[in-house]
């Protein structure tokens, strides 16, 4: 138990430091790398929670695919250095929304502290076993799942439409 | 958890790393000798009998070489990049089973380091992390050629990860599990490579692209990029990139063997004889070694045979040919499995025939589109 607690605090510290580093980093590449480290430490936190499927999905999708794409775009466009413009007037709306989200998170945290998560499935078996997870995902949560896939499809079609060229290119 | 179990893990992990590192050293010699043979040369044969000490001579040379760090490079990332490249290459092999199990010192010892029920997902996760080393090496060198190499490699690896992941889906469908040992045991009677030959071929092409081997060695194209992402690296840092490439070759060969060529299992048809790993456990690692060696030979053979593909063709091949074909293969495989209760041999006859038909159609369409361009 103490080992687990020690691991948790170490990982939480890494996650917080890298999240801060991502926000305050002047170089876009370092910001992206901080975010990658953050994703990895969160993935290990999932592992500590006995949820290996979510942990590895997190690594594959976020750290592996999305952040590589981010890094690719940063390097391709040559926008490695960010100009340090920090104007409160421009970002007050975002700041208020972020503050609201933070307060909401804390309220939820303190309200639910110590209570067991009230979920309509057996958390232990679903999180450790991918086929159990698939069953829950494709029966109880089918509608959110399909909506997410439609959202992704819309994004994909949008990207294709935006990049479509007038001149036809073949293989 | 008792300390003997911990000791067992440490010994197995250490043995695996040692096998990979020794394998890397001798794979370079193997490749050079095979290439020389195919090009009617002799190859390195001076250091020791038949050049057997050549890897040691190479290592000594690289250790004593001067290491340069470019003046305007990002020093931290420049140092980090080779490490980030090597580590995934080594740890990806952890989930590959090398044999069944045996009794020693009153305990059952299994021949794999980690047995996790989502081993396939672990492989995709580590493979997707592997891109960072190359991209960071290219960017931190502050060299345009290196940068181009890094960009090319990230684009290439992202594109070919999709057919790679879909080939994993094929195997998961056929085995009904993502656990590596289950996948190998599901191939007890008949290899997945025989049930889904086109899937195996797609997987081979994708792993060649993932490890940046010829004909997909675009990130280090000598003629265009002077060595690509590792242009600025020298000495042991260069050796680490070199090492990562060869260790990845061994690891992906072992993964391919595990997924499509029966893993540590014997040839189909030998199940109930002495040659089966059920009866003779120590044949498992030997079968594995022979199959991996055959895969490595195929990779070297491909390098000696095929010229490098042009970069734009590489990308359109990945997105316009490999991706649709692998999606079609998933439908075909699923169809075979759905029809199995009605016709027991459906996955063994219907799936390969339909996939080969899909493959033939793809080749035909490709040939048409290329031929039309030539006349225009």
Interface residues (C-beta under 8 A of the other chain):
Chain A: X29 X33 X36 X52 X53 X56 X57 X59 X60 X63 X64 X65 X68 X69 X71 X72 X75 X76 X128 X129 X130 X170 X171
Chain B: X77 X116 X117 X118 X121 X122 X124 X125 X127 X128 X129 X131 X132 X135 X136 X138 X139 X147 X150 X151 X154 X155 X157 X158 X161 X178 X313 X316 X317 X320 X321 X366 X369 X370 X372 X373
